[in-house]
Amino acid sequence: MLELLKDSSRSIVEIARATGISRQTVAAKLRHLKGKIRFTIRLNSADLGLSTRAYVFIKEKPDPVLRKRLEDEVKKMKEVGRFYRLFGRYSSVLEVLVRNEDELSGVIQKIHRLGGIEETETFIVRGVVKEEPEEPFIRVLQCGSK
């Protein structure tokens, strides 16, 4: 799995060579992982015209019906890439990726119209210093293999 995280575009033969195990064993391990892993690509959002990334922190009213409605509606919003439930001052945070600040404003207005929102606070990302979501997994897998 470690070799897949490093570069999932490699062939079974290349992974077998890198790990020192047979290609049949690699193929069997991949079959075993089916349904547990997901192969994907990473796109450059700015290249696709999505140059504004923001995190919208939401403080919701403590009403389970309103919270469920928010969840259902936000799941449908194509501008929202991630939706996390939080403990703390805010009850959730959304990662939003849009073309510009006007589009972001429209997303936030749509969220407020859903009701049950006490407050939002929006943080627009000025620049990305590091974006390597697989690194924690690589670290754990490397430690486990030693």
Biotite code that builds the C-alpha atoms (Angstrom):
import biotite.structure as struc

atoms = struc.array([
    struc.Atom([0.000, 0.000, 0.000], chain_id="A", res_id=1, res_name="MET", atom_name="CA", element="C"),
    struc.Atom([2.905, 2.332, 0.731], chain_id="A", res_id=2, res_name="LEU", atom_name="CA", element="C"),
    struc.Atom([4.097, 2.142, -2.881], chain_id="A", res_id=3, res_name="GLU", atom_name="CA", element="C"),
    struc.Atom([0.562, 2.905, -4.104], chain_id="A", res_id=4, res_name="LEU", atom_name="CA", element="C"),
    struc.Atom([0.430, 6.026, -1.936], chain_id="A", res_id=5, res_name="LEU", atom_name="CA", element="C"),
    struc.Atom([3.742, 7.210, -3.294], chain_id="A", res_id=6, res_name="LYS", atom_name="CA", element="C"),
    struc.Atom([2.614, 6.800, -6.924], chain_id="A", res_id=7, res_name="ASP", atom_name="CA", element="C"),
    struc.Atom([-0.566, 4.934, -7.793], chain_id="A", res_id=8, res_name="SER", atom_name="CA", element="C"),
    struc.Atom([-0.031, 5.386, -11.524], chain_id="A", res_id=9, res_name="SER", atom_name="CA", element="C"),
    struc.Atom([2.676, 2.701, -11.593], chain_id="A", res_id=10, res_name="ARG", atom_name="CA", element="C"),
    struc.Atom([1.973, -0.702, -13.056], chain_id="A", res_id=11, res_name="SER", atom_name="CA", element="C"),
    struc.Atom([1.837, -3.913, -11.029], chain_id="A", res_id=12, res_name="ILE", atom_name="CA", element="C"),
    struc.Atom([5.209, -4.888, -12.501], chain_id="A", res_id=13, res_name="VAL", atom_name="CA", element="C"),
    struc.Atom([6.777, -1.587, -11.368], chain_id="A", res_id=14, res_name="GLU", atom_name="CA", element="C"),
    struc.Atom([5.323, -1.928, -7.862], chain_id="A", res_id=15, res_name="ILE", atom_name="CA", element="C"),
    struc.Atom([6.544, -5.528, -7.663], chain_id="A", res_id=16, res_name="ALA", atom_name="CA", element="C"),
    struc.Atom([10.036, -4.426, -8.688], chain_id="A", res_id=17, res_name="ARG", atom_name="CA", element="C"),
    struc.Atom([10.047, -1.588, -6.119], chain_id="A", res_id=18, res_name="ALA", atom_name="CA", element="C"),
    struc.Atom([8.870, -3.835, -3.275], chain_id="A", res_id=19, res_name="THR", atom_name="CA", element="C"),
    struc.Atom([10.821, -6.966, -4.203], chain_id="A", res_id=20, res_name="GLY", atom_name="CA", element="C"),
    struc.Atom([7.728, -9.171, -4.281], chain_id="A", res_id=21, res_name="ILE", atom_name="CA", element="C"),
    struc.Atom([6.175, -11.017, -7.210], chain_id="A", res_id=22, res_name="SER", atom_name="CA", element="C"),
    struc.Atom([3.683, -9.333, -9.498], chain_id="A", res_id=23, res_name="ARG", atom_name="CA", element="C"),
    struc.Atom([1.178, -12.097, -8.637], chain_id="A", res_id=24, res_name="GLN", atom_name="CA", element="C"),
    struc.Atom([1.469, -11.171, -4.961], chain_id="A", res_id=25, res_name="THR", atom_name="CA", element="C"),
    struc.Atom([1.028, -7.476, -5.769], chain_id="A", res_id=26, res_name="VAL", atom_name="CA", element="C"),
    struc.Atom([-2.054, -8.269, -7.868], chain_id="A", res_id=27, res_name="ALA", atom_name="CA", element="C"),
    struc.Atom([-3.494, -10.406, -5.056], chain_id="A", res_id=28, res_name="ALA", atom_name="CA", element="C"),
    struc.Atom([-2.895, -7.630, -2.510], chain_id="A", res_id=29, res_name="LYS", atom_name="CA", element="C"),
    struc.Atom([-4.609, -5.109, -4.801], chain_id="A", res_id=30, res_name="LEU", atom_name="CA", element="C"),
    struc.Atom([-7.628, -7.416, -5.161], chain_id="A", res_id=31, res_name="ARG", atom_name="CA", element="C"),
    struc.Atom([-7.735, -7.722, -1.357], chain_id="A", res_id=32, res_name="HIS", atom_name="CA", element="C"),
    struc.Atom([-7.714, -3.906, -1.043], chain_id="A", res_id=33, res_name="LEU", atom_name="CA", element="C"),
    struc.Atom([-10.610, -3.459, -3.478], chain_id="A", res_id=34, res_name="LYS", atom_name="CA", element="C"),
    struc.Atom([-13.335, -1.461, -1.736], chain_id="A", res_id=35, res_name="GLY", atom_name="CA", element="C"),
    struc.Atom([-10.901, -0.293, 0.978], chain_id="A", res_id=36, res_name="LYS", atom_name="CA", element="C"),
    struc.Atom([-8.961, 2.134, -1.195], chain_id="A", res_id=37, res_name="ILE", atom_name="CA", element="C"),
    struc.Atom([-9.932, 4.593, -3.897], chain_id="A", res_id=38, res_name="ARG", atom_name="CA", element="C"),
    struc.Atom([-7.757, 5.613, -6.803], chain_id="A", res_id=39, res_name="PHE", atom_name="CA", element="C"),
    struc.Atom([-8.055, 9.257, -7.719], chain_id="A", res_id=40, res_name="THR", atom_name="CA", element="C"),
    struc.Atom([-6.223, 12.120, -9.366], chain_id="A", res_id=41, res_name="ILE", atom_name="CA", element="C"),
    struc.Atom([-5.274, 15.456, -7.877], chain_id="A", res_id=42, res_name="ARG", atom_name="CA", element="C"),
    struc.Atom([-6.217, 18.470, -9.983], chain_id="A", res_id=43, res_name="LEU", atom_name="CA", element="C"),
    struc.Atom([-4.849, 21.992, -9.792], chain_id="A", res_id=44, res_name="ASN", atom_name="CA", element="C"),
    struc.Atom([-7.963, 24.013, -8.948], chain_id="A", res_id=45, res_name="SER", atom_name="CA", element="C"),
    struc.Atom([-6.546, 27.298, -10.269], chain_id="A", res_id=46, res_name="ALA", atom_name="CA", element="C"),
    struc.Atom([-5.883, 25.695, -13.664], chain_id="A", res_id=47, res_name="ASP", atom_name="CA", element="C"),
    struc.Atom([-9.610, 24.923, -13.842], chain_id="A", res_id=48, res_name="LEU", atom_name="CA", element="C"),
    struc.Atom([-10.658, 28.457, -12.910], chain_id="A", res_id=49, res_name="GLY", atom_name="CA", element="C"),
    struc.Atom([-11.393, 27.676, -9.259], chain_id="A", res_id=50, res_name="LEU", atom_name="CA", element="C"),
    struc.Atom([-9.018, 30.207, -7.766], chain_id="A", res_id=51, res_name="SER", atom_name="CA", element="C"),
    struc.Atom([-10.804, 30.931, -4.467], chain_id="A", res_id=52, res_name="THR", atom_name="CA", element="C"),
    struc.Atom([-10.581, 28.364, -1.666], chain_id="A", res_id=53, res_name="ARG", atom_name="CA", element="C"),
    struc.Atom([-12.186, 29.160, 1.666], chain_id="A", res_id=54, res_name="ALA", atom_name="CA", element="C"),
    struc.Atom([-13.068, 27.513, 4.940], chain_id="A", res_id=55, res_name="TYR", atom_name="CA", element="C"),
    struc.Atom([-16.496, 28.457, 6.236], chain_id="A", res_id=56, res_name="VAL", atom_name="CA", element="C"),
    struc.Atom([-16.921, 27.787, 9.949], chain_id="A", res_id=57, res_name="PHE", atom_name="CA", element="C"),
    struc.Atom([-20.549, 27.446, 11.006], chain_id="A", res_id=58, res_name="ILE", atom_name="CA", element="C"),
    struc.Atom([-22.171, 27.804, 14.404], chain_id="A", res_id=59, res_name="LYS", atom_name="CA", element="C"),
    struc.Atom([-25.550, 26.081, 14.251], chain_id="A", res_id=60, res_name="GLU", atom_name="CA", element="C"),
    struc.Atom([-28.516, 26.092, 16.577], chain_id="A", res_id=61, res_name="LYS", atom_name="CA", element="C"),
    struc.Atom([-28.565, 22.919, 18.672], chain_id="A", res_id=62, res_name="PRO", atom_name="CA", element="C"),
    struc.Atom([-31.555, 21.467, 16.838], chain_id="A", res_id=63, res_name="ASP", atom_name="CA", element="C"),
    struc.Atom([-30.979, 17.989, 15.350], chain_id="A", res_id=64, res_name="PRO", atom_name="CA", element="C"),
    struc.Atom([-33.652, 18.491, 12.671], chain_id="A", res_id=65, res_name="VAL", atom_name="CA", element="C"),
    struc.Atom([-32.072, 21.743, 11.455], chain_id="A", res_id=66, res_name="LEU", atom_name="CA", element="C"),
    struc.Atom([-28.586, 20.185, 11.559], chain_id="A", res_id=67, res_name="ARG", atom_name="CA", element="C"),
    struc.Atom([-29.728, 17.220, 9.501], chain_id="A", res_id=68, res_name="LYS", atom_name="CA", element="C"),
    struc.Atom([-31.322, 19.564, 6.955], chain_id="A", res_id=69, res_name="ARG", atom_name="CA", element="C"),
    struc.Atom([-28.065, 21.530, 6.725], chain_id="A", res_id=70, res_name="LEU", atom_name="CA", element="C"),
    struc.Atom([-26.125, 18.291, 6.181], chain_id="A", res_id=71, res_name="GLU", atom_name="CA", element="C"),
    struc.Atom([-28.503, 17.113, 3.459], chain_id="A", res_id=72, res_name="ASP", atom_name="CA", element="C"),
    struc.Atom([-28.440, 20.435, 1.617], chain_id="A", res_id=73, res_name="GLU", atom_name="CA", element="C"),
    struc.Atom([-24.684, 21.026, 1.905], chain_id="A", res_id=74, res_name="VAL", atom_name="CA", element="C"),
    struc.Atom([-24.001, 17.515, 0.561], chain_id="A", res_id=75, res_name="LYS", atom_name="CA", element="C"),
    struc.Atom([-25.761, 18.639, -2.643], chain_id="A", res_id=76, res_name="LYS", atom_name="CA", element="C"),
    struc.Atom([-23.655, 21.798, -3.043], chain_id="A", res_id=77, res_name="MET", atom_name="CA", element="C"),
    struc.Atom([-21.024, 21.237, -5.740], chain_id="A", res_id=78, res_name="LYS", atom_name="CA", element="C"),
    struc.Atom([-18.904, 24.136, -4.429], chain_id="A", res_id=79, res_name="GLU", atom_name="CA", element="C"),
    struc.Atom([-18.330, 22.297, -1.138], chain_id="A", res_id=80, res_name="VAL", atom_name="CA", element="C"),
    struc.Atom([-15.554, 19.732, -1.311], chain_id="A", res_id=81, res_name="GLY", atom_name="CA", element="C"),
    struc.Atom([-15.401, 18.774, 2.359], chain_id="A", res_id=82, res_name="ARG", atom_name="CA", element="C"),
    struc.Atom([-17.790, 19.047, 5.287], chain_id="A", res_id=83, res_name="PHE", atom_name="CA", element="C"),
    struc.Atom([-16.571, 18.266, 8.791], chain_id="A", res_id=84, res_name="TYR", atom_name="CA", element="C"),
    struc.Atom([-18.422, 18.165, 12.104], chain_id="A", res_id=85, res_name="ARG", atom_name="CA", element="C"),
    struc.Atom([-16.476, 19.843, 14.926], chain_id="A", res_id=86, res_name="LEU", atom_name="CA", element="C"),
    struc.Atom([-16.324, 20.045, 18.693], chain_id="A", res_id=87, res_name="PHE", atom_name="CA", element="C"),
    struc.Atom([-15.702, 23.565, 19.934], chain_id="A", res_id=88, res_name="GLY", atom_name="CA", element="C"),
    struc.Atom([-16.921, 27.063, 19.204], chain_id="A", res_id=89, res_name="ARG", atom_name="CA", element="C"),
    struc.Atom([-18.181, 26.067, 15.755], chain_id="A", res_id=90, res_name="TYR", atom_name="CA", element="C"),
    struc.Atom([-20.209, 22.965, 14.983], chain_id="A", res_id=91, res_name="SER", atom_name="CA", element="C"),
    struc.Atom([-18.951, 22.442, 11.421], chain_id="A", res_id=92, res_name="SER", atom_name="CA", element="C"),
    struc.Atom([-16.545, 23.640, 8.770], chain_id="A", res_id=93, res_name="VAL", atom_name="CA", element="C"),
    struc.Atom([-16.871, 23.539, 5.005], chain_id="A", res_id=94, res_name="LEU", atom_name="CA", element="C"),
    struc.Atom([-14.076, 23.635, 2.478], chain_id="A", res_id=95, res_name="GLU", atom_name="CA", element="C"),
    struc.Atom([-15.378, 25.664, -0.465], chain_id="A", res_id=96, res_name="VAL", atom_name="CA", element="C"),
    struc.Atom([-13.757, 25.954, -3.875], chain_id="A", res_id=97, res_name="LEU", atom_name="CA", element="C"),
    struc.Atom([-15.149, 28.578, -6.260], chain_id="A", res_id=98, res_name="VAL", atom_name="CA", element="C"),
    struc.Atom([-14.130, 30.896, -9.100], chain_id="A", res_id=99, res_name="ARG", atom_name="CA", element="C"),
    struc.Atom([-14.109, 34.144, -7.146], chain_id="A", res_id=100, res_name="ASN", atom_name="CA", element="C"),
    struc.Atom([-15.237, 35.960, -4.014], chain_id="A", res_id=101, res_name="GLU", atom_name="CA", element="C"),
    struc.Atom([-18.635, 36.816, -5.519], chain_id="A", res_id=102, res_name="ASP", atom_name="CA", element="C"),
    struc.Atom([-19.346, 33.132, -6.013], chain_id="A", res_id=103, res_name="GLU", atom_name="CA", element="C"),
    struc.Atom([-18.151, 32.466, -2.458], chain_id="A", res_id=104, res_name="LEU", atom_name="CA", element="C"),
    struc.Atom([-20.530, 35.124, -1.170], chain_id="A", res_id=105, res_name="SER", atom_name="CA", element="C"),
    struc.Atom([-23.378, 33.371, -2.979], chain_id="A", res_id=106, res_name="GLY", atom_name="CA", element="C"),
    struc.Atom([-22.505, 30.059, -1.329], chain_id="A", res_id=107, res_name="VAL", atom_name="CA", element="C"),
    struc.Atom([-22.468, 31.649, 2.123], chain_id="A", res_id=108, res_name="ILE", atom_name="CA", element="C"),
    struc.Atom([-25.813, 33.361, 1.478], chain_id="A", res_id=109, res_name="GLN", atom_name="CA", element="C"),
    struc.Atom([-27.289, 30.025, 0.398], chain_id="A", res_id=110, res_name="LYS", atom_name="CA", element="C"),
    struc.Atom([-26.052, 28.446, 3.642], chain_id="A", res_id=111, res_name="ILE", atom_name="CA", element="C"),
    struc.Atom([-27.666, 31.194, 5.729], chain_id="A", res_id=112, res_name="HIS", atom_name="CA", element="C"),
    struc.Atom([-30.968, 30.764, 3.878], chain_id="A", res_id=113, res_name="ARG", atom_name="CA", element="C"),
    struc.Atom([-31.113, 27.132, 5.028], chain_id="A", res_id=114, res_name="LEU", atom_name="CA", element="C"),
    struc.Atom([-31.943, 28.314, 8.528], chain_id="A", res_id=115, res_name="GLY", atom_name="CA", element="C"),
    struc.Atom([-30.634, 27.199, 11.883], chain_id="A", res_id=116, res_name="GLY", atom_name="CA", element="C"),
    struc.Atom([-27.395, 29.121, 11.420], chain_id="A", res_id=117, res_name="ILE", atom_name="CA", element="C"),
    struc.Atom([-26.330, 31.344, 14.295], chain_id="A", res_id=118, res_name="GLU", atom_name="CA", element="C"),
    struc.Atom([-23.062, 32.522, 12.793], chain_id="A", res_id=119, res_name="GLU", atom_name="CA", element="C"),
    struc.Atom([-20.511, 31.867, 10.070], chain_id="A", res_id=120, res_name="THR", atom_name="CA", element="C"),
    struc.Atom([-16.901, 32.927, 9.829], chain_id="A", res_id=121, res_name="GLU", atom_name="CA", element="C"),
    struc.Atom([-15.092, 32.628, 6.527], chain_id="A", res_id=122, res_name="THR", atom_name="CA", element="C"),
    struc.Atom([-11.362, 32.255, 5.993], chain_id="A", res_id=123, res_name="PHE", atom_name="CA", element="C"),
    struc.Atom([-10.142, 32.725, 2.423], chain_id="A", res_id=124, res_name="ILE", atom_name="CA", element="C"),
    struc.Atom([-6.940, 30.844, 1.652], chain_id="A", res_id=125, res_name="VAL", atom_name="CA", element="C"),
    struc.Atom([-4.246, 33.271, 0.552], chain_id="A", res_id=126, res_name="ARG", atom_name="CA", element="C"),
    struc.Atom([-1.732, 30.609, -0.457], chain_id="A", res_id=127, res_name="GLY", atom_name="CA", element="C"),
    struc.Atom([-0.998, 26.911, -0.070], chain_id="A", res_id=128, res_name="VAL", atom_name="CA", element="C"),
    struc.Atom([2.286, 26.100, 1.636], chain_id="A", res_id=129, res_name="VAL", atom_name="CA", element="C"),
    struc.Atom([1.826, 22.316, 1.740], chain_id="A", res_id=130, res_name="LYS", atom_name="CA", element="C"),
    struc.Atom([-0.854, 20.038, 0.355], chain_id="A", res_id=131, res_name="GLU", atom_name="CA", element="C"),
    struc.Atom([0.170, 16.409, 0.763], chain_id="A", res_id=132, res_name="GLU", atom_name="CA", element="C"),
    struc.Atom([-2.831, 14.606, 2.306], chain_id="A", res_id=133, res_name="PRO", atom_name="CA", element="C"),
    struc.Atom([-1.241, 11.176, 1.881], chain_id="A", res_id=134, res_name="GLU", atom_name="CA", element="C"),
    struc.Atom([1.880, 11.955, 3.968], chain_id="A", res_id=135, res_name="GLU", atom_name="CA", element="C"),
    struc.Atom([0.409, 10.949, 7.367], chain_id="A", res_id=136, res_name="PRO", atom_name="CA", element="C"),
    struc.Atom([-0.564, 7.591, 5.865], chain_id="A", res_id=137, res_name="PHE", atom_name="CA", element="C"),
    struc.Atom([2.885, 7.133, 4.335], chain_id="A", res_id=138, res_name="ILE", atom_name="CA", element="C"),
    struc.Atom([4.457, 7.914, 7.725], chain_id="A", res_id=139, res_name="ARG", atom_name="CA", element="C"),
    struc.Atom([2.307, 5.325, 9.508], chain_id="A", res_id=140, res_name="VAL", atom_name="CA", element="C"),
    struc.Atom([2.895, 2.692, 6.844], chain_id="A", res_id=141, res_name="LEU", atom_name="CA", element="C"),
    struc.Atom([6.667, 3.321, 6.867], chain_id="A", res_id=142, res_name="GLN", atom_name="CA", element="C"),
    struc.Atom([6.790, 3.047, 10.665], chain_id="A", res_id=143, res_name="CYS", atom_name="CA", element="C"),
    struc.Atom([4.771, -0.154, 10.569], chain_id="A", res_id=144, res_name="GLY", atom_name="CA", element="C"),
    struc.Atom([7.102, -1.747, 8.026], chain_id="A", res_id=145, res_name="SER", atom_name="CA", element="C"),
    struc.Atom([10.258, -1.206, 10.106], chain_id="A", res_id=146, res_name="LYS", atom_name="CA", element="C"),
])
